[in-house]
């Protein structure tokens, strides 16, 4: 589970990240990457997940969410602390392995970060 300091909590945060951030996609994921400018928010990078019913039934959606949260925990030390990231799972993510999700997340995040610069 992600600690509270690494979670996007409100729908406003999700909306802001998706509206102002850069977007990059892969076969199984779409990643939105935005840099925060507010000094009030402390903690490391914050992550938000969107896993809709298009991914699969409840069991598949929860499994996909657990896998993505685990991958996000591995990125906490590698990203700038003033970063917000929203990960939207596409239907293919329900049948993807953890290794495929990791590869797709790494590739999409790299693309989004390059677009930001």
Secondary structure, DSSP 8 states (H G I E B T S, - for coil): ---GGGB--SHHHHHHHHHHSEEEE-SSEEEEEEE---TT--SS-EEEEEE-GGG-SHHHHHHHHHHHHHHHHHHTTTS-TTEEEEEEE-GGGGT--HHHHHHHHHHHHHHHHHHH-
